[in-house]
Amino acid sequence: MIEINGAIGEGGGQVLRTSLSLSALTGTPVRIEQIRANRSQPGLRPQHLAAVRAIAKLTGAEVTGADLNSSALTLIPQKVRPGRYRFEIPTAGALTLLLQTVFLPLSFAGGTSSLILTGGTHVTWSPIFHYLTAQWLPIMVKLGFRAELVLSCAGFYPRGGGEARVKILPARELHLFTCVSRGALTRIRGVSGVANLSDAVAKRQKHQALRRLYPVCQDTKITTQHLPSPGKGTFLLLQADFADGGSACYSALGAPGKPAEQVANEAVDQLLAFLEQDGCVDHFLADQLLLPLLLSPGNSVFRTNRVTAHLLTNAQVIHHFFPGRITVDGAPGQPGLVRVTGGVTF
């Protein structure tokens, strides 16, 4: 049994989610203590408990400690089983993080799985649903993974209530990933979305972003969307592609009293900051690449615009299962080179 101190690194939910994914993939029992010890509300919150129960259901696992606010958990998994599943987060907790927790185990389950996930789709401290479809999933497909993602209903804070339908197919032959020089900026694409608000809000976000981005890249296009949702919300997502395979994606969310122009500026500021740094993939994608590349053959290497605590924490957790396979060269907060020795079998 592998024992994980949930307080390592950031001491947040990622320690739990990565441990759950690796336990399911490898069939290795895991014990996690001090879960989310560094958060203001430590222990298992509803979205984390949903991830635990999802992995337990997929693997027919024996679980102790799967309770709200629990600070310790033991998971003894069996074989991952493909099938039809429904996993619900009763709050606005991010269903995108729940999806990423089960994605790799189900990709190697030996059959196609269909999921219905409920919860938050566009909430803070997590990739929004459109980030997954614009940035994360295309990279996963290039690596050899296969999935289809459909947003049925958006879920914003505090109401939640979003729903996504996902099909995960068995992974094909996997490929390594090399991206150390991004090349010239070739295009920017974006989505400005609202739910239960005037379409004028989406247009204001779009036009403010275009005003600032056209001088940087004339091939910039932003569409507007009106999303079904039980609550109100707004977002702007921007995704940039580069000549040598680099990509970056950033988003911003609206809030009561927050002008549409501020939402746009927040997303644009993040993208422009990336352009000023030496990176091939955005710092959000960087930590999300570690697990997939661990399973891919050969040695992958990529440069990120910022070494984050999230990235370093994920590497620490993986080290407990597969020591010495990830190196991060670069100071926290600065651009860095990430090397992943793949070819892990289980």
Secondary structure, DSSP 8 states (H G I E B T S, - for coil): -EEEETTSTT-SHHHHHHHHHHHHHHT--EEEESTTTTSSS-S--HHHHHHHHHHHHHHT-EEE--STT-SEEEEE------SEEEEE-SSS-BHHHHHHHHHHHHHTSSS-EEEEEEEBSB-TTS--HHHIIIIIHHHHHHHT-EEEEEEEE--BTTTB-EEEEEEEE---S----EES---SEEEEEEEEEEESS-HHHHHHHHHHHHHHHTTT-SSEEEEEEE---SS-EEEEEEEEEETTS-EEEEEEE--TT--HHHHHHHHHHHHHHHHTS--SB-HHHHHHHHHHHHHSSSEEEEEES-B-HHHHHHHHHHHHHSTT-EEEES-BTS-EEEEEE-----
